[in-house]
Amino acid sequence: MSSTTVDSTTVVTESRPAPRARVGVFGIGLEAYWPQFAGLKERCEGYQARVEERVRELGAEVVSAGLVDTAQRARAAGDLFAQSQVDLVLCHAVTYATSSVVIPALQEAGVPVVLLGLQPTRTLDYAETDTGEWLANCASCCVPEIAGVCVRAGIPYDTVAGTIDDDERAWAKIAAWVRAAGAARALRRSRIGFMGHAYAGMLDMYTDFTMVHGQLGAHVEVLEIDDLGARVAAVSDEERAAKEAEIRAMFSFADPSSDPIAAPIEQEQVDWSARVAVGLDKLAADFELDALTYYYRGVDGNEAERLGAGVIVGNSLLTARGIPTAGEADIKTNIAQLVLDRLGAGGSYTEFYALDFDEEFILMGHDGPGHLTIAQEQPTLRNLKVFHGKRGAGLSVEQKVRFGPITIVGCTQTADGRLKLIVGEGESVPGPTFRIGNTNSRLVFASKPAEFFERWCEEGPTHHVALGVGHVAAEVRNTAKLLGLEYAEVK
């Protein structure tokens, strides 16, 4: 559980953190050294144990293959990692080892590897250091050899150099890999609901469900609007009242603004939004959903139209609980939201609204649900008489993303159908935004608005992104590597 403070109100919300990453860890050495240098093997085993301890402290479930010093032991280590279904392998170059002592383990594991060149000391007394002492500190010696063989063997890898202790930079990189491994594990095991159909004409969002299954391992649960309608119809008065209390605690209610499509909030609208929200809770529970993509047009005020117009509040509450929701049936952006959410960064459904060339920021937001737990202030409900470009009317969410570091993540497809993540880091800054019942925030990136926007569009994006808090590009990049996805970062 987690709590979110909005103004003077504290609202308790559920959370769905990423599962613990399962990380295979092994150290490497050369069997020929042990009889030559007394105590070297024991020292290497001690250094390896310390690395494993630190990886556990990062929250990972460690699968240890110990110290590997022959090709045969490497094969056994790889079998262990494969049987344990590890998400990532950390190969600690404790001392020199030939690449033949490493590659079998990586091939059998079948997942990306991080080559750790972590020394026990920062420096040495060079004039007084003998061969045995050097070998206990030569973590960097074989890493280039292993990296070169990984390239030729088609094994994805990264490298971290530093020291076993007292090295914030090295362990921040390792921690980013561990967090990414948890997010990748969550995504591979996720169940994404797809309710309704894509918004007609938005060709960038059309997606092959088999592609999602095949490339991610995620499951797409195809839902009907009737699945929601049946659950809303069964909501009791007690359930509705409890949900209304939750809504009133989470949101402030807006007076009509100068926008001509806004109106006062009526109790009937609160009642309907509460009932639909309960139905969405039941839908998510019954189908064991980790995320929900949705859109349904409806016709002339029929039940489907009323349901499609009434989901914004409930889907905002679902998103706050770690079940991110994406409107207009954009499943690719829903995937990006899920990645950010499992990294602890939120992930609100967003698009480019406007480029401000005077104050040099980009306004970004969207109609529909927002990620309530990353709002700067208490989210607001505004009654809209018209949903622009969509049928129906009702309550919509207005909020700004928390001021400070942010990351946007887009998920698109390449010409050959591969999923691709596009990432940019920036800042959310104070200032006026629209009061039109939409989420919208002022975002500043390292380059000027026009330059950033042009570079973003060069990557072939969809027009939506997931917006999260914090700078997590490194974690998203690692997640993409773990899932075998293409990646681009706009700087």
N, C-alpha and C positions, 0 to 999 in steps of 0.2 A: 504494500500500500504506500501511497505517497500523498502529500497534501500540497495544495496550491493556495496561496494567499492572494486574494484580489480585494484591493482596498482594505476594509477592516474585516472581511469575511474570509474564513478559512474553509475551503471545500475539500473533503477527502475524496480522492479518486483512486481507482485501481490502476495498476500499471502492469505491463507485460515486458519485463526486461528480457534481453536476449538470453538464450540458454547458455550455460557454461561451455566455452570452447573446449573441445577435446584435442589436446596438443601432444603429438608425439615428440619426445625429446631424446636425443642420444649424443654422447660425446664420442670423439674419434681420437685414435692414437695408432701407433705402429708397434705391432707385437715384437718386432726385432729390438726395440729400445729397452724393454723391461729388464732383460738379464744384463744389459750393458750399463744401466744407470740405476743403482739401488734407490728405492723409494720413489722413483718417478711415477710409476703406475699408481701408487697410493695417492700421491699428490694430485694427479689428474682425476682420479675418482672423486677426491674431495672437492675439486673445483667444479666438476660436473654436478655433484650433489647440491652445491650452492646455487648453481644456475637453475636447477630444477625447483629448488625451494623458492627462488625469486619468481619463477613463472607461476607457481601455485599461488603466491601472494597477489598476483595479478588477477586471480579468480579463475584460472584455467584448471581443467581436469587434466593432469599430466599422465601420459602413458610413457613410462620410461623404459628404454632399451639399454640403459646403462652405458658403459664404455665399450665401444666397438673397435676392434683392432685387427680384424681379418675380414676377407670377403665373405667367408662362410657366416660369420657373426652378423655381417651387414645384411645378408639374405634373411637371416632369422629375425633381425630387427624390422625389416620391411614386412615380413609376414605378420609380426605382432601389430604393427601399425595398421595394416590392411584389415586384419581381423577386428581390431578395435574401432575401425571406421573413424580415424582421426581426421580433423578438419585441416590440420596444418602440421608440418614437421619443422622443428628447430634442430639444426645440426650444429653442435658446439665443437669448434675446432680447438680442442684443449691443447693439443700439440700437433706436430706434423703427422699426417697420414696420407698415404697414396689415395688417389681418387677411386681406385678399385675397392677400397675399404668403405666407400661412401655410396657410390652410385647404385648398387643393388638395393640398398635400403630405400632410396628415394624412388626407384622404379617400382618396387613392390607397393610402396605406400600410395602412390598415384595421386598425390596432392602437392600443392606448392610447398617449397622449402625456404626457410630463412637460414642463411649461413651465418653463424655467429663467430666472429673473430674477437672474442672477449678475453683480454689478458688479466691475470691476477694482480698485476702491478702497472702503474703508469710509466715507470722508468726503471732503469737498471744501473747498477754500478758496473759499467762496462769493463773497466780495467780488472775487476775482481770476479767477474762472472765466468764460471766454467761452462762446459758443454751441457751438463745435466741441468744447470739452472736456466740456461738459455732455452733448452727444450721445454722446460716447464712454463715458459713465457712466450713461446713462438706461435701464438694463436693465429697470426696473420699469414704464416708461412704457406699453408696449403690452400687457403681460401681461393686465390686466383685460379689455381689448378682445377678445383672443384667447379668453380663458376664456368670456366671454359668448357668442361665436359658436360655440365648441365645444358649449355646452349646446344651442343652437338647432339645430346640425347633428347632434346625437346622437353626438358624439365623446367617449369617456371620457378624462378628463384628471386630472392632479394638478399642483400648483404647488410649486416650490422657490425660495425667495428667499434671497439671501446674497451671498457674494463668490466669485470664481474660486479664490482661494487663501486659506489661513488661516481656514477656516470649517468647523469640525468638524460643526456641526449640519447645515448644508446638504449636505455630502458624505456624512454618515451616511444622510440620506434618499435621496440618489441611489444610494448603495451598496445600500440595501435594495431599491430598484427593480431594480438590476442582478442581485442574487441571486435575486429573485423571477422575473425573466425567465428565468434559467437553470432554475429549478425548473419554471416553466410549460412551457418547451421540453421538459424531461425528461418531464413528465406527458403532454403531447400526443403524444409518440413512444413511450410506454411500452407494454409487453405485460404484461398482468395475467392470470395463470393463475387459473382458477376450477375447483377440483377437488372433485367430489362434489355436495353439495346444501346448502341452508340448513338450519340447525337448526330443526326443525319447531316452528311456533307463534310464532317471533320475527318478527312481522309487520313490525317497523320495519326489518328487514334485507333484505326482499325487494326486488329491484332489477331493472329492465329493462336488459339488456345493451346494447340499441340506444341507450338514453339515455346510457350511459357513452361509447359510440362517438360519438354525436352531439354531446354537450355538451363532451367533453374532447378528442376525437380519439384517445383511447387505444384499444388493441385488447384485447378480452377473449378469451383462449384457453380454450375449454371443454375440461376434462380429465376423464378417468375415473379412478377409484381403481385401475383395472387398468393405467393408464399408469405409475403408481408401482409397482404390484405386479410388473410385468414387469421393471422396472429393479432392484428389490430382489432378485429371484430371480437376477439375473445378476451380483450383486456377488461379487468374488473374495475369497479369504481375505486376500490382501495388501491390498486396498482396505479391507476391514473393519478390519484391524489398524492401518493408518495413521489411519483415522478414530477408532478408539478412543484412540490416542495423542493426537489433537487434543482429544478430549472430556476426557480426564484432565488435559490441560494447562489447559483453559479453566475447568473446573468443580471445585469441591470436592464431596465426597460426604457427604451428611448421615447421621448416625445417626438411628434412629427417634426421633421426638419423642413427646410425650404424646398426640398425635393418634392415635386408635385406627385410623384408616385408613392409617397409615404403617407401613412395614416395612423391614428391612435391604435394602440394594442387593445383588442377586445378579449374578454375572458373566453369566448368561444374558440378563439385561435390558440390560446394557451392550452385549453382543454384538448384540442385536436393534436397539437404538437406533442403533448404529454402522452396521449394514447399511442400515437405513431412511434414515439421514442420507446415505449414499453414493448411494442411489437418488434422494433429493431433489436432490442435486447434479446428477446426470445428467438428471433431469427439467427442472430449471431451465436447464441448458445446451442440451438438445435442443430445447426450445421457446423459447429465448432470452427467458426471463422476467425482468422487472424487479420483479415482486411476485407473491405467491401468496396466494390466498384459498382456504380449504379447510374441509371438514367431511364426515365420513361416519360413519353410525351403526354399520353392521354388525349381525350377528345371531349370538348364541350362540357367540362365540369363533371365528367364521370368519376367513378371511384378511383380508377387508375391515375387520373389527373390529380385528384385530391391527395392521394398517397404520395405521388411524386413531388408534389408541392409541400408536403408536410414533413419531409424527412430531415430538413436542415438542422433543426435543434437536436434531434435524437442522434444524428450522425456526428454532430460536434461532440456530444457526450461520449459516443463510442470511440471517437478519435482520441479523446482525452484519456480513455481507459486502455489505450494501446491497440485499438482496432481501427487503424486509419481508414478513412473513407475518401473516395474520389468521385466527383460528379462527372456528368457527361460520358460515363462509362469508359473513362481513360484508365485502362488497367496498367499500362506502362508507368504512368505517373504514380499509380497506387503502389507499384513495386518500389519506386524511388522513395515514396513515403515510408514504406515498411522498412527499408534499409535505414533511413534516418531515425525512425522511431526506435528500432532495436539497438541503434548506437547511442540512444539516450538523448538525441537532439531534437526530438519532436518530428516534424514533417507535415506542414500544412499545405493544402492544395492551392496552387498559386499560378498566376500568369503575369506577363508584362502588361502593365496598365498604361504607363506614359514615361517618356524621358524628359526630365527637367534640365534644360541646358543652362539656366541661370544659376540654380543652386547645385547643379551637378549631382543629382541623384536619380535613381530609377524607382518609380512607384510600381509596386507589385502587389497583387492580391487576387481575389476571385469571389464570385457570389457562391453561396452555399456554406458548407460546414468549414470551421476552422479548428486548429489544434489549440484547445483552450488552455492547456497547461504551459504553453510558451507565449501567452499573451502578456503584453506590457502592463495593461490595466484590466479591470474587470470587463469581460466581454459584454457587448450590448446586443439586445434583440431589437430589431426594427421591423415594423409591420409594413410590408410592401404590397401595394395594390396590383402591381405588375412585376413579374420576374422577367427582366429583359431577355428576349430571345427564347423564352420558355413559357409554357402554359402554366396557368395557376397563379396563386398569390398566397401570402402568409408571412410567417415570421422568418427573418433572415439574420445572420450573425455578422456583427461588425466588431473588428478588433485590430490592434497593431501587434506585430511580433516584438518580443522583448528587445529593448535597446542593447546594443553591443554586438559582438561577433555573430555572424550568420553564415550558413552554407546553403546554396541552392543546388539541387540535384535533378537533372532531367534524365529520363529514360526514353531512348528512341530506338529506331531500327536502322541498320545499314541497308544498302541496296541488295545485299545477299541474304537479308533476313535476320542478321545477328542483332541481339540486344546490345545496346551501348549506353553507358552512363556518362553524362556530361556534368561537370562540377565547376562551381565558382564560389570563392570565399569573399565576404565583404563585411559590412557593418550595417546594422539597423540604427537609424538616427532619429531624434525627435523632430517634430514639425507637423503642421496641419496635413490631414489626409481627408479623403472623401467621407461624407456621412450619408452613404447611400445603401446601408445594409450589407456591405461587403467587407471582407477582410482586405486591408490595404496598409502597406508599410513603405517608408522611405528607406531605400537600400543604396549604399554607396560601395562601389567596387574600386579596385586599385587603379583602373583606367577610367577615362571619362565615359559618360553614359553611351555616346554614340559608338565609341571604339569597342567598349565591352559588348554592346548589343550586336555589332557587326561580327565580332569574333565568335560570339555565341552562335549566331546563325550559320557561320561557316561549318559548324559541326553537324548540321543536318538534324536539328532538334524537333521535338513536338512543341506545341505552343504552351504547354503546361510544364511546371516544375514542382518539386517538393521543396518547401522552405523550412529549414531547421535552425536551431540556435547553436552557437559555438562554431569553431573552425575544425571541421572533421574531414577535410579533403583526403588526408592521408588514410584514414580509416575506410572511406568510401573507395579509394583507389585499391586498397588491399582487398576489400570485399569483392571488387570486380575481378581481381586476379584469382581469388579463391573460387569464384563462380565461373571463370573462363569467359568473362564479358569484356567487350571493348571499353576503353576508358579515354576520356579527354578532359583536360582541365583548362579552363579559360582564365588566364591571369592578366 
